[in-house]
Amino acid sequence: MPKIVDHKAYRQDLAQRAIPLFSKYGYHGLSTRKIATELAI
């Protein structure tokens, strides 16, 4: 049985969790790799 995922809610959750990272590193100091590592995805 495939897993049902609410993609919109998932994206919003990731964005909310990434906000402190942008505050800490700034827009230019943060890569997608660092976001993924910090958010454990």
C-alpha positions, 0 to 999 in steps of 0.5 A, a space after each residue: 500500500 503506497 504511503 499517502 503524503 500531504 505534499 503541501 503540508 510537508 513543504 510548509 513544515 520544511 520551510 518553517 524548520 529552515 527559517 532558523 537556518 537562514 537566520 543563522 547562516 544567511 541566504 548566501 551562506 546556506 546551501 541545499 545540502 546544508 539544509 538537508 543535513 541540518 533537517 535530517 532529510 
